[in-house]
Amino acid sequence: MASADNAIQGRYYVRSTAEEHIITEVTETCSSGNELPTSSPNVALNKPVSLSSYYATSSPGSLMTDGSRVPSWPCACTTYEKYPEAVVDLGLPFAITAMYIVNRGDCCPERLHDLVIQVGDDMSNLKTIFNNTGAIGATCTVLFDKQQQGRYVKLYIEGTSFLTVCELEVYSSG
Ligand SMILES: [Ca+2]
């Protein structure tokens, strides 16, 4: 009996620890080999994107949500600056389940590194849901264990760089 009780206690302990982790700090990283949802829509498609600075008129934020995954210039691009950022306004709050990021592949993919993603309904109170230390690679699939609610999706580099993103897709369960 004693050992059975211990086994139950052990399971509960692990489960509650995992739940606490999900609630208090959900910071996913790029996950390879995982499939994007096929039944849910890309709610970022054609939504407005503001950049903290603009490298050129030929590389506006809109190239990040134009539906093209082509990984070559021109893509949405900021100037070289500290904490460059891009903010997508989804128009209304969505329950976000996954994201897909396409990096530039024709040049300098290493620039997209130490990427942080935050979401929320209030730009002054966003929550960090993704934090990938180091380079993100050619593409990055992010699957959230717990749905993340938000109208605004903000990407920024934790450092000084260009922020170049060829496409950002945001999937919602509704
Ligand atoms: Ca694009």
Backbone and ligand atoms as CSV (ligand in chain L), in Angstrom:
chain,resi,resn,atom,element,x,y,z
A,1,MET,N,N,0.829,-1.212,0.000
A,1,MET,CA,C,0.000,0.000,0.000
A,1,MET,C,C,0.866,1.266,0.000
A,2,ALA,N,N,1.867,1.235,0.846
A,2,ALA,CA,C,2.709,2.430,0.976
A,2,ALA,C,C,3.369,2.780,-0.356
A,3,SER,N,N,3.832,1.744,-1.060
A,3,SER,CA,C,4.522,2.042,-2.307
A,3,SER,C,C,3.535,2.547,-3.362
A,4,ALA,N,N,2.302,2.033,-3.347
A,4,ALA,CA,C,1.297,2.513,-4.298
A,4,ALA,C,C,0.985,3.991,-4.028
A,5,ASP,N,N,0.870,4.353,-2.762
A,5,ASP,CA,C,0.609,5.763,-2.418
A,5,ASP,C,C,1.739,6.647,-2.939
A,6,ASN,N,N,2.948,6.176,-2.752
A,6,ASN,CA,C,4.095,6.963,-3.201
A,6,ASN,C,C,4.063,7.167,-4.713
A,7,ALA,N,N,3.664,6.103,-5.400
A,7,ALA,CA,C,3.621,6.192,-6.860
A,7,ALA,C,C,2.612,7.255,-7.296
A,8,ILE,N,N,1.453,7.286,-6.620
A,8,ILE,CA,C,0.426,8.278,-6.969
A,8,ILE,C,C,0.934,9.685,-6.660
A,9,GLN,N,N,1.547,9.811,-5.464
A,9,GLN,CA,C,2.059,11.132,-5.095
A,9,GLN,C,C,3.101,11.597,-6.122
A,10,GLY,N,N,3.917,10.643,-6.532
A,10,GLY,CA,C,4.958,10.991,-7.499
A,10,GLY,C,C,4.375,11.507,-8.789
A,11,ARG,N,N,3.347,10.851,-9.268
A,11,ARG,CA,C,2.722,11.292,-10.521
A,11,ARG,C,C,2.135,12.694,-10.384
A,12,TYR,N,N,1.465,12.925,-9.264
A,12,TYR,CA,C,0.844,14.240,-9.069
A,12,TYR,C,C,1.893,15.334,-8.991
A,13,TYR,N,N,2.981,15.021,-8.351
A,13,TYR,CA,C,4.042,16.016,-8.202
A,13,TYR,C,C,4.560,16.446,-9.578
A,14,VAL,N,N,4.833,15.463,-10.411
A,14,VAL,CA,C,5.369,15.753,-11.744
A,14,VAL,C,C,4.356,16.557,-12.555
A,15,ARG,N,N,3.086,16.127,-12.500
A,15,ARG,CA,C,2.052,16.790,-13.288
A,15,ARG,C,C,1.908,18.254,-12.853
A,16,SER,N,N,1.873,18.486,-11.564
A,16,SER,CA,C,1.658,19.858,-11.098
A,16,SER,C,C,2.871,20.738,-11.406
A,17,THR,N,N,4.041,20.155,-11.389
A,17,THR,CA,C,5.231,20.932,-11.738
A,17,THR,C,C,5.183,21.349,-13.206
A,18,ALA,N,N,4.777,20.414,-14.064
A,18,ALA,CA,C,4.703,20.708,-15.484
A,18,ALA,C,C,3.669,21.803,-15.741
A,19,GLU,N,N,2.531,21.725,-15.040
A,19,GLU,CA,C,1.466,22.696,-15.223
A,19,GLU,C,C,1.940,24.085,-14.783
A,20,GLU,N,N,2.629,24.126,-13.676
A,20,GLU,CA,C,3.133,25.386,-13.159
A,20,GLU,C,C,4.089,26.026,-14.174
A,21,HIS,N,N,4.911,25.194,-14.771
A,21,HIS,CA,C,5.870,25.684,-15.767
A,21,HIS,C,C,5.141,26.304,-16.953
A,22,ILE,N,N,4.091,25.638,-17.402
A,22,ILE,CA,C,3.335,26.128,-18.553
A,22,ILE,C,C,2.685,27.474,-18.223
A,23,ILE,N,N,2.123,27.584,-17.028
A,23,ILE,CA,C,1.400,28.801,-16.670
A,23,ILE,C,C,2.356,29.967,-16.435
A,24,THR,N,N,3.457,29.719,-15.751
A,24,THR,CA,C,4.288,30.842,-15.348
A,24,THR,C,C,5.295,31.282,-16.398
A,25,GLU,N,N,5.910,30.367,-17.103
A,25,GLU,CA,C,6.856,30.824,-18.118
A,25,GLU,C,C,6.864,29.904,-19.327
A,26,VAL,N,N,6.018,30.245,-20.259
A,26,VAL,CA,C,5.987,29.489,-21.501
A,26,VAL,C,C,6.938,30.173,-22.462
A,27,THR,N,N,8.081,29.647,-22.641
A,27,THR,CA,C,8.988,30.193,-23.633
A,27,THR,C,C,9.446,29.045,-24.515
A,28,GLU,N,N,8.727,28.870,-25.589
A,28,GLU,CA,C,9.059,27.813,-26.536
A,28,GLU,C,C,10.297,28.198,-27.330
A,29,THR,N,N,10.886,27.205,-27.974
A,29,THR,CA,C,11.969,27.448,-28.917
A,29,THR,C,C,11.579,26.782,-30.243
A,30,CYS,N,N,12.396,26.976,-31.269
A,30,CYS,CA,C,12.111,26.326,-32.545
A,30,CYS,C,C,12.131,24.825,-32.349
A,31,SER,N,N,11.144,24.158,-32.934
A,31,SER,CA,C,11.135,22.701,-32.826
A,31,SER,C,C,11.138,22.123,-34.226
A,32,SER,N,N,12.075,21.253,-34.478
A,32,SER,CA,C,12.161,20.651,-35.806
A,32,SER,C,C,11.400,19.338,-35.813
A,33,GLY,N,N,10.935,18.955,-36.966
A,33,GLY,CA,C,10.260,17.672,-37.103
A,33,GLY,C,C,8.814,17.692,-36.678
A,34,ASN,N,N,8.308,18.846,-36.261
A,34,ASN,CA,C,6.907,18.941,-35.879
A,34,ASN,C,C,6.096,19.533,-37.019
A,35,GLU,N,N,4.870,19.088,-37.111
A,35,GLU,CA,C,4.007,19.514,-38.200
A,35,GLU,C,C,3.175,20.719,-37.795
A,36,LEU,N,N,3.012,21.633,-38.727
A,36,LEU,CA,C,2.110,22.751,-38.488
A,36,LEU,C,C,0.670,22.252,-38.578
A,37,PRO,N,N,-0.248,22.922,-37.882
A,37,PRO,CA,C,-1.651,22.522,-37.991
A,37,PRO,C,C,-2.150,22.766,-39.419
A,38,THR,N,N,-2.904,21.837,-39.936
A,38,THR,CA,C,-3.391,21.988,-41.306
A,38,THR,C,C,-4.838,22.462,-41.332
A,39,SER,N,N,-5.534,22.310,-40.209
A,39,SER,CA,C,-6.960,22.644,-40.195
A,39,SER,C,C,-7.238,24.065,-39.716
A,40,SER,N,N,-6.225,24.745,-39.189
A,40,SER,CA,C,-6.479,26.094,-38.671
A,40,SER,C,C,-5.888,27.141,-39.598
A,41,PRO,N,N,-6.468,28.328,-39.604
A,41,PRO,CA,C,-6.030,29.368,-40.536
A,41,PRO,C,C,-4.797,30.128,-40.067
A,42,ASN,N,N,-4.074,30.698,-41.039
A,42,ASN,CA,C,-2.970,31.607,-40.739
A,42,ASN,C,C,-3.587,32.991,-40.544
A,43,VAL,N,N,-3.754,33.386,-39.286
A,43,VAL,CA,C,-4.465,34.637,-38.995
A,43,VAL,C,C,-3.591,35.869,-39.180
A,44,ALA,N,N,-2.315,35.686,-39.482
A,44,ALA,CA,C,-1.422,36.825,-39.732
A,44,ALA,C,C,-1.416,37.231,-41.206
A,45,LEU,N,N,-2.027,36.419,-42.056
A,45,LEU,CA,C,-1.971,36.661,-43.497
A,45,LEU,C,C,-2.525,38.048,-43.851
A,46,ASN,N,N,-1.679,38.831,-44.505
A,46,ASN,CA,C,-2.026,40.182,-44.973
A,46,ASN,C,C,-2.350,41.169,-43.862
A,47,LYS,N,N,-1.973,40.839,-42.619
A,47,LYS,CA,C,-2.196,41.771,-41.509
A,47,LYS,C,C,-1.054,42.801,-41.474
A,48,PRO,N,N,-1.346,44.024,-40.986
A,48,PRO,CA,C,-0.325,45.076,-40.977
A,48,PRO,C,C,0.834,44.779,-40.022
A,49,VAL,N,N,2.030,45.132,-40.474
A,49,VAL,CA,C,3.246,44.906,-39.687
A,49,VAL,C,C,4.003,46.230,-39.560
A,50,SER,N,N,4.301,46.617,-38.315
A,50,SER,CA,C,5.112,47.813,-38.075
A,50,SER,C,C,6.513,47.391,-37.692
A,51,LEU,N,N,7.501,48.012,-38.310
A,51,LEU,CA,C,8.894,47.748,-37.951
A,51,LEU,C,C,9.426,48.922,-37.136
A,52,SER,N,N,10.387,48.658,-36.269
A,52,SER,CA,C,10.967,49.720,-35.442
A,52,SER,C,C,11.803,50.681,-36.282
A,53,SER,N,N,12.250,50.212,-37.440
A,53,SER,CA,C,12.964,51.062,-38.393
A,53,SER,C,C,12.869,50.350,-39.738
A,54,TYR,N,N,13.168,51.093,-40.797
A,54,TYR,CA,C,12.999,50.511,-42.130
A,54,TYR,C,C,14.309,50.575,-42.898
A,55,TYR,N,N,14.804,49.395,-43.281
A,55,TYR,CA,C,16.068,49.328,-44.013
A,55,TYR,C,C,15.938,50.023,-45.371
A,56,ALA,N,N,14.829,49.738,-46.075
A,56,ALA,CA,C,14.617,50.327,-47.400
A,56,ALA,C,C,13.126,50.284,-47.706
A,57,THR,N,N,12.716,51.130,-48.639
A,57,THR,CA,C,11.295,51.120,-49.011
A,57,THR,C,C,10.923,49.798,-49.686
A,58,SER,N,N,11.924,49.092,-50.209
A,58,SER,CA,C,11.659,47.816,-50.876
A,58,SER,C,C,11.548,46.652,-49.889
A,59,SER,N,N,11.740,46.916,-48.586
A,59,SER,CA,C,11.703,45.822,-47.599
A,59,SER,C,C,10.758,46.166,-46.442
A,60,PRO,N,N,9.480,46.479,-46.783
A,60,PRO,CA,C,8.526,46.879,-45.749
A,60,PRO,C,C,8.058,45.698,-44.900
A,61,GLY,N,N,7.412,46.011,-43.797
A,61,GLY,CA,C,6.887,44.979,-42.903
A,61,GLY,C,C,5.894,44.056,-43.580
A,62,SER,N,N,5.165,44.580,-44.566
A,62,SER,CA,C,4.120,43.784,-45.216
A,62,SER,C,C,4.658,42.517,-45.875
A,63,LEU,N,N,5.944,42.490,-46.207
A,63,LEU,CA,C,6.514,41.284,-46.835
A,63,LEU,C,C,6.570,40.108,-45.865
A,64,MET,N,N,6.366,40.414,-44.591
A,64,MET,CA,C,6.385,39.373,-43.552
A,64,MET,C,C,5.068,38.609,-43.483
A,65,THR,N,N,3.992,39.220,-44.022
A,65,THR,CA,C,2.672,38.579,-43.920
A,65,THR,C,C,1.970,38.532,-45.277
A,66,ASP,N,N,2.746,38.532,-46.356
A,66,ASP,CA,C,2.135,38.573,-47.692
A,66,ASP,C,C,1.779,37.190,-48.237
A,67,GLY,N,N,2.029,36.151,-47.440
A,67,GLY,CA,C,1.654,34.804,-47.865
A,67,GLY,C,C,2.730,34.095,-48.661
A,68,SER,N,N,3.822,34.795,-48.969
A,68,SER,CA,C,4.917,34.171,-49.721
A,68,SER,C,C,6.017,33.703,-48.770
A,69,ARG,N,N,6.356,32.421,-48.873
A,69,ARG,CA,C,7.426,31.855,-48.047
A,69,ARG,C,C,8.791,31.931,-48.750
A,70,VAL,N,N,8.853,32.632,-49.862
A,70,VAL,CA,C,10.125,32.712,-50.590
A,70,VAL,C,C,11.196,33.298,-49.664
A,71,PRO,N,N,12.298,32.573,-49.454
A,71,PRO,CA,C,13.279,32.976,-48.435
A,71,PRO,C,C,14.401,33.847,-48.986
A,72,SER,N,N,14.064,34.740,-49.890
A,72,SER,CA,C,15.115,35.579,-50.457
A,72,SER,C,C,14.645,37.029,-50.566
A,73,TRP,N,N,15.619,37.893,-50.625
A,73,TRP,CA,C,15.374,39.325,-50.677
A,73,TRP,C,C,14.495,39.701,-51.858
A,74,PRO,N,N,13.546,40.656,-51.660
A,74,PRO,CA,C,13.343,41.438,-50.431
A,74,PRO,C,C,12.432,40.745,-49.411
A,75,CYS,N,N,12.770,40.938,-48.132
A,75,CYS,CA,C,11.951,40.493,-47.013
A,75,CYS,C,C,11.781,41.704,-46.091
A,76,ALA,N,N,10.892,41.597,-45.119
A,76,ALA,CA,C,10.743,42.686,-44.143
A,76,ALA,C,C,12.069,42.850,-43.404
A,77,CYS,N,N,12.574,44.086,-43.328
A,77,CYS,CA,C,13.905,44.278,-42.750
A,77,CYS,C,C,14.043,45.639,-42.081
A,78,THR,N,N,14.562,45.623,-40.872
A,78,THR,CA,C,14.855,46.865,-40.150
A,78,THR,C,C,16.277,47.310,-40.479
A,79,THR,N,N,16.643,48.460,-39.958
A,79,THR,CA,C,18.041,48.863,-40.015
A,79,THR,C,C,18.807,48.077,-38.953
A,80,TYR,N,N,20.126,48.247,-38.948
A,80,TYR,CA,C,20.976,47.627,-37.927
A,80,TYR,C,C,20.824,48.476,-36.670
A,81,GLU,N,N,20.238,47.901,-35.652
A,81,GLU,CA,C,19.953,48.687,-34.447
A,81,GLU,C,C,19.818,47.773,-33.230
A,82,LYS,N,N,19.757,48.383,-32.073
A,82,LYS,CA,C,19.584,47.634,-30.833
A,82,LYS,C,C,18.119,47.253,-30.678
A,83,TYR,N,N,17.864,45.991,-30.364
A,83,TYR,CA,C,16.514,45.460,-30.165
A,83,TYR,C,C,15.564,45.793,-31.324
A,84,PRO,N,N,15.945,45.486,-32.557
A,84,PRO,CA,C,15.022,45.735,-33.670
A,84,PRO,C,C,13.761,44.903,-33.504
A,85,GLU,N,N,12.620,45.474,-33.877
A,85,GLU,CA,C,11.368,44.748,-33.654
A,85,GLU,C,C,10.391,44.881,-34.802
A,86,ALA,N,N,9.469,43.926,-34.841
A,86,ALA,CA,C,8.359,43.921,-35.787
A,86,ALA,C,C,7.108,43.580,-34.998
A,87,VAL,N,N,6.035,44.323,-35.238
A,87,VAL,CA,C,4.771,44.069,-34.544
A,87,VAL,C,C,3.675,43.810,-35.571
A,88,VAL,N,N,3.026,42.678,-35.447
A,88,VAL,CA,C,1.893,42.336,-36.299
A,88,VAL,C,C,0.617,42.598,-35.505
A,89,ASP,N,N,-0.305,43.332,-36.127
A,89,ASP,CA,C,-1.610,43.565,-35.507
A,89,ASP,C,C,-2.609,42.617,-36.167
A,90,LEU,N,N,-3.026,41.616,-35.423
A,90,LEU,CA,C,-3.941,40.616,-35.976
A,90,LEU,C,C,-5.366,41.160,-36.120
A,91,GLY,N,N,-5.601,42.356,-35.578
A,91,GLY,CA,C,-6.910,42.993,-35.718
A,91,GLY,C,C,-7.840,42.735,-34.552
A,92,LEU,N,N,-7.792,41.522,-34.031
A,92,LEU,CA,C,-8.541,41.150,-32.841
A,92,LEU,C,C,-7.838,39.975,-32.176
A,93,PRO,N,N,-8.169,39.690,-30.931
A,93,PRO,CA,C,-7.443,38.624,-30.226
A,93,PRO,C,C,-7.722,37.247,-30.822
A,94,PHE,N,N,-6.673,36.456,-30.891
A,94,PHE,CA,C,-6.800,35.065,-31.342
A,94,PHE,C,C,-6.143,34.147,-30.319
A,95,ALA,N,N,-6.625,32.916,-30.270
A,95,ALA,CA,C,-5.989,31.884,-29.454
A,95,ALA,C,C,-4.929,31.217,-30.331
A,96,ILE,N,N,-3.683,31.557,-30.071
A,96,ILE,CA,C,-2.581,31.144,-30.946
A,96,ILE,C,C,-2.054,29.773,-30.526
A,97,THR,N,N,-1.968,28.881,-31.505
A,97,THR,CA,C,-1.519,27.521,-31.220
A,97,THR,C,C,-0.149,27.210,-31.818
A,98,ALA,N,N,0.206,27.942,-32.867
A,98,ALA,CA,C,1.480,27.647,-33.537
A,98,ALA,C,C,1.935,28.833,-34.366
A,99,MET,N,N,3.219,28.866,-34.655
A,99,MET,CA,C,3.767,29.885,-35.548
A,99,MET,C,C,4.799,29.241,-36.465
A,100,TYR,N,N,5.039,29.901,-37.583
A,100,TYR,CA,C,6.043,29.431,-38.528
A,100,TYR,C,C,6.795,30.646,-39.032
A,101,ILE,N,N,8.098,30.590,-38.962
A,101,ILE,CA,C,8.932,31.725,-39.354
A,101,ILE,C,C,9.842,31.290,-40.498
A,102,VAL,N,N,9.913,32.131,-41.531
A,102,VAL,CA,C,10.831,31.864,-42.640
A,102,VAL,C,C,11.932,32.918,-42.603
A,103,ASN,N,N,13.143,32.450,-42.474
A,103,ASN,CA,C,14.320,33.309,-42.439
A,103,ASN,C,C,14.800,33.571,-43.871
A,104,ARG,N,N,15.656,34.552,-44.018
A,104,ARG,CA,C,16.265,34.812,-45.313
A,104,ARG,C,C,17.328,33.748,-45.583
A,105,GLY,N,N,17.327,33.215,-46.811
A,105,GLY,CA,C,18.261,32.135,-47.118
A,105,GLY,C,C,19.298,32.491,-48.163
A,106,ASP,N,N,19.051,33.586,-48.912
A,106,ASP,CA,C,19.980,33.939,-49.987
A,106,ASP,C,C,21.205,34.663,-49.452
A,107,CYS,N,N,21.121,35.121,-48.218
A,107,CYS,CA,C,22.232,35.840,-47.580
A,107,CYS,C,C,21.993,35.842,-46.080
A,108,CYS,N,N,23.077,35.824,-45.344
A,108,CYS,CA,C,23.099,36.212,-43.934
A,108,CYS,C,C,21.988,35.678,-43.015
A,109,PRO,N,N,21.655,34.400,-43.119
A,109,PRO,CA,C,20.611,33.875,-42.212
A,109,PRO,C,C,20.997,33.945,-40.740
A,110,GLU,N,N,22.305,34.081,-40.485
A,110,GLU,CA,C,22.779,34.142,-39.098
A,110,GLU,C,C,22.316,35.404,-38.368
A,111,ARG,N,N,21.828,36.380,-39.145
A,111,ARG,CA,C,21.368,37.622,-38.502
A,111,ARG,C,C,20.127,37.400,-37.635
A,112,LEU,N,N,19.341,36.374,-37.999
A,112,LEU,CA,C,18.121,36.122,-37.230
A,112,LEU,C,C,18.463,35.187,-36.061
A,113,HIS,N,N,18.801,35.812,-34.962
A,113,HIS,CA,C,19.278,35.070,-33.792
A,113,HIS,C,C,18.687,35.680,-32.530
A,114,ASP,N,N,18.742,34.929,-31.460
A,114,ASP,CA,C,18.262,35.425,-30.167
A,114,ASP,C,C,16.917,36.137,-30.327
A,115,LEU,N,N,16.017,35.419,-30.959
A,115,LEU,CA,C,14.703,35.979,-31.282
A,115,LEU,C,C,13.722,35.756,-30.124
A,116,VAL,N,N,13.006,36.823,-29.795
A,116,VAL,CA,C,11.988,36.760,-28.747
A,116,VAL,C,C,10.639,37.091,-29.376
A,117,ILE,N,N,9.606,36.353,-29.018
A,117,ILE,CA,C,8.253,36.670,-29.479
A,117,ILE,C,C,7.368,36.891,-28.266
A,118,GLN,N,N,6.613,37.978,-28.328
A,118,GLN,CA,C,5.671,38.298,-27.257
A,118,GLN,C,C,4.288,38.482,-27.871
A,119,VAL,N,N,3.256,38.151,-27.109
A,119,VAL,CA,C,1.876,38.387,-27.569
A,119,VAL,C,C,1.066,39.024,-26.446
A,120,GLY,N,N,-0.033,39.641,-26.843
A,120,GLY,CA,C,-0.940,40.224,-25.863
A,120,GLY,C,C,-1.958,41.107,-26.547
A,121,ASP,N,N,-2.934,41.547,-25.778
A,121,ASP,CA,C,-3.974,42.439,-26.302
A,121,ASP,C,C,-3.632,43.898,-26.059
A,122,ASP,N,N,-2.597,44.145,-25.257
A,122,ASP,CA,C,-2.213,45.496,-24.870
A,122,ASP,C,C,-0.703,45.617,-25.120
A,123,MET,N,N,-0.330,46.540,-25.995
A,123,MET,CA,C,1.082,46.679,-26.364
A,123,MET,C,C,1.992,47.011,-25.176
A,124,SER,N,N,1.401,47.562,-24.122
A,124,SER,CA,C,2.219,47.909,-22.960
A,124,SER,C,C,2.308,46.747,-21.973
A,125,ASN,N,N,1.647,45.642,-22.300
A,125,ASN,CA,C,1.657,44.495,-21.382
A,125,ASN,C,C,1.664,43.200,-22.179
A,126,LEU,N,N,2.803,42.934,-22.822
A,126,LEU,CA,C,2.919,41.727,-23.631
A,126,LEU,C,C,3.612,40.628,-22.841
A,127,LYS,N,N,3.332,39.402,-23.244
A,127,LYS,CA,C,3.878,38.246,-22.540
A,127,LYS,C,C,4.839,37.507,-23.472
A,128,THR,N,N,5.994,37.160,-22.963
A,128,THR,CA,C,6.970,36.421,-23.766
A,128,THR,C,C,6.550,34.957,-23.885
A,129,ILE,N,N,6.440,34.492,-25.140
A,129,ILE,CA,C,6.015,33.104,-25.357
A,129,ILE,C,C,7.062,32.299,-26.115
A,130,PHE,N,N,8.109,32.979,-26.578
A,130,PHE,CA,C,9.143,32.296,-27.374
A,130,PHE,C,C,10.455,33.016,-27.141
A,131,ASN,N,N,11.498,32.231,-26.960
A,131,ASN,CA,C,12.814,32.832,-26.745
A,131,ASN,C,C,13.849,31.831,-27.213
A,132,ASN,N,N,14.353,32.063,-28.420
A,132,ASN,CA,C,15.285,31.110,-29.013
A,132,ASN,C,C,16.701,31.683,-29.015
A,133,THR,N,N,17.496,31.240,-28.077
A,133,THR,CA,C,18.875,31.707,-27.992
A,133,THR,C,C,19.673,31.134,-29.155
A,134,GLY,N,N,20.481,31.980,-29.785
A,134,GLY,CA,C,21.284,31.536,-30.920
A,134,GLY,C,C,20.507,31.689,-32.212
A,135,ALA,N,N,21.042,31.117,-33.290
A,135,ALA,CA,C,20.430,31.243,-34.611
A,135,ALA,C,C,19.158,30.403,-34.690
A,136,ILE,N,N,18.182,30.879,-35.457
A,136,ILE,CA,C,16.948,30.089,-35.564
A,136,ILE,C,C,16.971,29.125,-36.742
A,137,GLY,N,N,17.874,29.331,-37.690
A,137,GLY,CA,C,17.941,28.431,-38.840
A,137,GLY,C,C,17.099,28.935,-39.996
A,138,ALA,N,N,16.938,28.099,-41.016
A,138,ALA,CA,C,16.240,28.507,-42.239
A,138,ALA,C,C,14.760,28.763,-41.989
A,139,THR,N,N,14.147,27.874,-41.225
A,139,THR,CA,C,12.753,28.051,-40.848
A,139,THR,C,C,12.599,27.635,-39.397
A,140,CYS,N,N,11.510,28.044,-38.807
A,140,CYS,CA,C,11.290,27.712,-37.394
A,140,CYS,C,C,9.813,27.438,-37.185
A,141,THR,N,N,9.516,26.259,-36.703
A,141,THR,CA,C,8.146,25.902,-36.341
A,141,THR,C,C,8.031,25.991,-34.824
A,142,VAL,N,N,6.992,26.659,-34.361
A,142,VAL,CA,C,6.767,26.773,-32.920
A,142,VAL,C,C,5.378,26.232,-32.611
A,143,LEU,N,N,5.315,25.232,-31.763
A,143,LEU,CA,C,4.020,24.697,-31.338
A,143,LEU,C,C,3.848,25.004,-29.859
A,144,PHE,N,N,2.733,25.614,-29.504
A,144,PHE,CA,C,2.510,25.992,-28.110
A,144,PHE,C,C,1.704,24.917,-27.386
A,145,ASP,N,N,2.235,24.462,-26.275
A,145,ASP,CA,C,1.538,23.465,-25.461
A,145,ASP,C,C,0.198,24.016,-24.994
A,146,LYS,N,N,0.218,25.309,-24.687
A,146,LYS,CA,C,-0.980,25.976,-24.190
A,146,LYS,C,C,-1.271,27.122,-25.150
A,147,GLN,N,N,-2.530,27.296,-25.526
A,147,GLN,CA,C,-2.884,28.383,-26.443
A,147,GLN,C,C,-2.499,29.724,-25.844
A,148,GLN,N,N,-1.986,30.596,-26.717
A,148,GLN,CA,C,-1.555,31.918,-26.268
A,148,GLN,C,C,-2.473,32.964,-26.864
A,149,GLN,N,N,-3.148,33.712,-25.997
A,149,GLN,CA,C,-4.131,34.685,-26.448
A,149,GLN,C,C,-3.462,36.012,-26.772
A,150,GLY,N,N,-3.833,36.607,-27.900
A,150,GLY,CA,C,-3.286,37.925,-28.165
A,150,GLY,C,C,-3.705,38.500,-29.500
A,151,ARG,N,N,-3.779,39.827,-29.533
A,151,ARG,CA,C,-4.051,40.550,-30.768
A,151,ARG,C,C,-2.741,40.969,-31.433
A,152,TYR,N,N,-1.763,41.328,-30.606
A,152,TYR,CA,C,-0.480,41.791,-31.145
A,152,TYR,C,C,0.584,40.706,-30.995
A,153,VAL,N,N,1.373,40.548,-32.035
A,153,VAL,CA,C,2.496,39.620,-31.997
A,153,VAL,C,C,3.756,40.438,-32.272
A,154,LYS,N,N,4.635,40.472,-31.295
A,154,LYS,CA,C,5.851,41.271,-31.426
A,154,LYS,C,C,7.070,40.354,-31.478
A,155,LEU,N,N,7.906,40.565,-32.491
A,155,LEU,CA,C,9.171,39.840,-32.602
A,155,LEU,C,C,10.295,40.844,-32.383
A,156,TYR,N,N,11.280,40.491,-31.610
A,156,TYR,CA,C,12.452,41.366,-31.536
A,156,TYR,C,C,13.709,40.543,-31.279
A,157,ILE,N,N,14.824,41.152,-31.614
A,157,ILE,CA,C,16.107,40.492,-31.380
A,157,ILE,C,C,16.697,41.026,-30.089
A,158,GLU,N,N,17.063,40.114,-29.231
A,158,GLU,CA,C,17.670,40.473,-27.952
A,158,GLU,C,C,19.151,40.761,-28.209
A,159,GLY,N,N,19.387,41.922,-28.816
A,159,GLY,CA,C,20.752,42.283,-29.175
A,159,GLY,C,C,20.727,43.348,-30.258
A,160,THR,N,N,21.863,43.564,-30.904
A,160,THR,CA,C,21.976,44.575,-31.948
A,160,THR,C,C,22.183,43.871,-33.287
A,161,SER,N,N,21.255,44.119,-34.219
A,161,SER,CA,C,21.297,43.416,-35.499
A,161,SER,C,C,20.286,44.035,-36.456
A,162,PHE,N,N,20.206,43.471,-37.642
A,162,PHE,CA,C,19.060,43.692,-38.506
A,162,PHE,C,C,18.013,42.665,-38.066
A,163,LEU,N,N,16.739,43.014,-38.153
A,163,LEU,CA,C,15.690,41.996,-38.003
A,163,LEU,C,C,15.114,41.772,-39.391
A,164,THR,N,N,15.369,40.606,-39.944
A,164,THR,CA,C,14.892,40.270,-41.286
A,164,THR,C,C,14.030,39.023,-41.196
A,165,VAL,N,N,12.783,39.144,-41.612
A,165,VAL,CA,C,11.873,38.001,-41.600
A,165,VAL,C,C,11.162,37.948,-42.952
A,166,CYS,N,N,11.232,36.795,-43.601
A,166,CYS,CA,C,10.603,36.669,-44.919
A,166,CYS,C,C,9.127,36.295,-44.811
A,167,GLU,N,N,8.770,35.563,-43.768
A,167,GLU,CA,C,7.343,35.281,-43.541
A,167,GLU,C,C,7.132,34.873,-42.099
A,168,LEU,N,N,6.018,35.345,-41.562
A,168,LEU,CA,C,5.557,34.899,-40.241
A,168,LEU,C,C,4.121,34.426,-40.400
A,169,GLU,N,N,3.876,33.164,-40.048
A,169,GLU,CA,C,2.513,32.629,-40.067
A,169,GLU,C,C,2.111,32.365,-38.627
A,170,VAL,N,N,0.889,32.727,-38.320
A,170,VAL,CA,C,0.358,32.555,-36.960
A,170,VAL,C,C,-0.927,31.737,-37.059
A,171,TYR,N,N,-0.933,30.601,-36.391
A,171,TYR,CA,C,-2.097,29.716,-36.481
A,171,TYR,C,C,-2.938,29.800,-35.214
A,172,SER,N,N,-4.257,29.800,-35.441
A,172,SER,CA,C,-5.180,29.970,-34.330
A,172,SER,C,C,-6.246,28.885,-34.352
A,173,SER,N,N,-6.677,28.524,-33.158
A,173,SER,CA,C,-7.757,27.539,-33.067
A,173,SER,C,C,-9.107,28.233,-33.190
A,174,GLY,N,N,-9.093,29.575,-33.218
A,174,GLY,CA,C,-10.344,30.324,-33.397
A,174,GLY,C,C,-10.419,31.501,-32.450
L,1,CA,CA,CA,6.800,36.929,-47.409
